[in-house]
Amino acid sequence: MEGNHPEIMPKHVAIIMDGNNRWAKEKDLPGVSGHKKGVERARGAVEFAVKKELSVLTLFAFSSENWGRSSDEVNLLMKLLHTALEEEVPNLIKNSVQLSFIGDLSQFEEELITQMKNSEKLTYCDPSEKKLDLVVAASYGGRWDIVNAVNKIHEKNLNFPLTEEHFNSLLSTAPFGDPDLCIRTGNELRVSNFLLWQLAYSELYFPDILWPDFDDNQFELALSEYSKRVRRFGDKSNFQI
């Protein structure tokens, strides 16, 4: 079976960044070291995405379920997010990367919510100059996204037959489209409540690696694997031998 042309690239890549704690544990380091290294890798992934001229990079930074972690770890993650925004926003502006957050942001403290919204405003780019949409999923869950869309239908009192296209327009990812490729590190073979509707026909890639070790070479391998896939979207007419 033939794969896609080697030069074909995904437009939208989504990444489930998993394995920070295990990486630190394997190296006998405190958990904070793994999360800090994870932030470095996220920065590298953004730079690599710009270099490869991707259109959208979505990073799963904090799930709805992560609120169930210990208060110490949650507080640490909030501090890291605050620091990352302070440090990275100038670089995003410099590189014409527009930042957007998706998820139930109301769960965060008001100060952090304000910082997120300000970061979105500061990184806004004219479409003609924008090099990448960086979407950060924070306090996000795929089921939340779907339920949130259904609630919008009720709020708007929509009573006509609903199409998939209209439903898509109500999801938090509506401005960015569905991912072509979803990468999940951490040696887990599941999507963990991430973009449940949007991943219906995405190519899935599960490298045997923890997120802090996901460097440019690993990203390149993921894109290379994508280029070998044949995306038929259920259409048998596209079957190739």
N, C-alpha and C positions, 0 to 999 in steps of 0.2 A: 504494500500500500504506500502510495506516495504521500509525502508530507507537504506542508505549505512551502512556498518559495522561501529560501533562507533569509531573504531581506525583509519579509513580511514581519512587521512588529505589532505588538498589541498597542492599542491607543490608551487603554485604561487598565492599569495593574493595581490590584488590591493585595495587601499583605497583612496576614495575621502574625504579629510579632510575638512569638512565644518562646519561652526558655530562659529568660533572664535569671530567675532564681536558681534553676538547676545549673546554669553555667557557673554562677558564683559558688554554689555548693561543691561542684566538681573541682574547683580551684581553691577550696578552703578559704573563700573570701566572704565577707558579709554580703547580705542580699542587696544592699544599696549599690555595691560595686557592679553587680549584674545589671541593675536598672540604669545606672549611669552609662555603662558600656552600650546598653540598648539604645539610649538616646543618641550616642555617637553613631551607631549603625543607622538609625533613622535619618540623621543628617546626611550620612553617606548615600543612603538610598535616594534621597531627594536630589542630591547633586548628580547621581548617576542617571536618574530619570530625566533630568534636564539635558544631560549630555546625549542621551539616546533619543531625545526629542519625543518622549511620551507626552500624551495630552493630559492625562489624569493619573495621579498616584494617591490611592486611599490607604491610610494606615490605621489599623485597629489598635488604638492606644489604651483604651480602658472600656471594658464591657459593663453591661448592666449588672452582671453577676460578680464583678470585681468588688462591688460595694460590700460583699459578704466576707472579704478578707479581714485580717486583723486591723484594728484601728491604727496601729503603728505603721503597718505597710501602706494603708490607704493614705495616711497623712504624708508618708514619704513620697508616694506617687504624686500627690497634689503639689508638694514642694518642687518636685522635679519638673512637673508640667509648668509651674509658674516660672522657674528658672529657665527652662528651655525656651519659653516664649520670649522672655527678656533677651536671651542671647541670640536666638535664631531669627527673630523678626527682621532685624537689620540686614541679615544675609538674604532672606527671602525677598526683601524689597530690592536689594542690589541685583539679584538674579531674576527679577520679574516673575516670581512665583507667588501666586495668589492663594492664600490660606482660607479654608472654610472648615467649620466644625459641624458635625452631624451627631445627633443623639439627644438624650433628655438632659440638656444642660441645666435645667432647673434644679437638679440634684446637687450641683456644685455650690460652694459658698459665693456670695454676691461679689466679693472682690475678684475672684477668679473668673466669674462670668463676665464681669466688666472687662477684664484683661483679654479674654477670648474675643469679645466683640470688638474691642479696640484693635486687636491684632488683625482681625478680618478687614477692618476699615483701612488700616495702615498699609496692608499688602494688596489692596485692590489695584488691579492693572487694567489698562485699556486693552480690550480684546486683541487689538492689532499688535500689542507689545508683549502680551502674556506668553511666557514660555511653558508654564505648567500650572495646573490646578492641583494643589495639595489639599486633600480632604482628610481631616483627622476625625476618626470616630471615637467619641468620648462619652462615657455613660450610654453607650449604644448597645442595642440588641435588635436582631432581625425581627423578632416577634413584636417588640415595641414599635418598630417602624411600620409594620403591617397594621397593628391595632391603631396606631396614630393616624394612619391614612383612612382607616374605616371611620374613626371619630370625625375626621374632616368631612366625610361624606354625610354623616348625620348632622353635623353643624351647618352644612350648606343646604340641607334638606334636598339632596339630589334624589330624584325618584325616576330617573330614566335608566335604561339598560346600561350597565357599566362595562366599558371595554378595558382590555389589558392596558392599552395606551393611556387611557384616562387614569387608571389606577396608578400606573407608573408616575404620572405627573403629580401625584399626591405623596409620593415617597420622598424621604429626605435627600435621596441621591438624584432626584429629577434633573437638576441642571448638568449632571455629569455623565449620565448614561450608565449602562451596566458594565461591569468589568469584563474584559476579554480574558484576563488571566488572574487567578487568585493563588497566591503563594502562602503556604502555612508552614512555618518553621516549628521546631520543638518536638519533632518525632511523634506527632499526633496526627491521625488520619481522619479528621473531622473539621467541620467549619465553625463549630461552637457558637451557634446563634448569630452568625455574622452574615449580613446581606442575604438573608434566606430567599427572598423573592428574586433579587438581582443576580444571584449566581446560577440561575436555572440552566444557562447554556455557557457558563464560563468554563474555561479550561482550568483544571485544578493541578497544582504542583506541590508535592510534599518532599522537600529536600531533607535528608537525614542529617540535620544540623540544628543547633540552637541559635536563636536570634543574634546574640552578640558575636557570632562567628560568620554572620551573613554579610560578606564583603562584596566588592564590585565583581569579583570573579564568580561568586555564587549567583549574583543577580544575572550576570551574563549567561551562566548555565541555564537559568530559568527561562530566559528569553530564547536561547537556542532550542530548548525543549519545546517551547511554544511553537517555534517555527516549523517543527516536525509534525505538529498535530494537524489533522484534517477536521475542520469545523463544518459539520453538515447541518447542524440545527434540526436534526430529525428528518432531513430531506434525503431520501434514498437516491434521488437523481444525481446527488453529488458524490455517490460512492465511487471510489477509485480502486483499481487493482494494480 
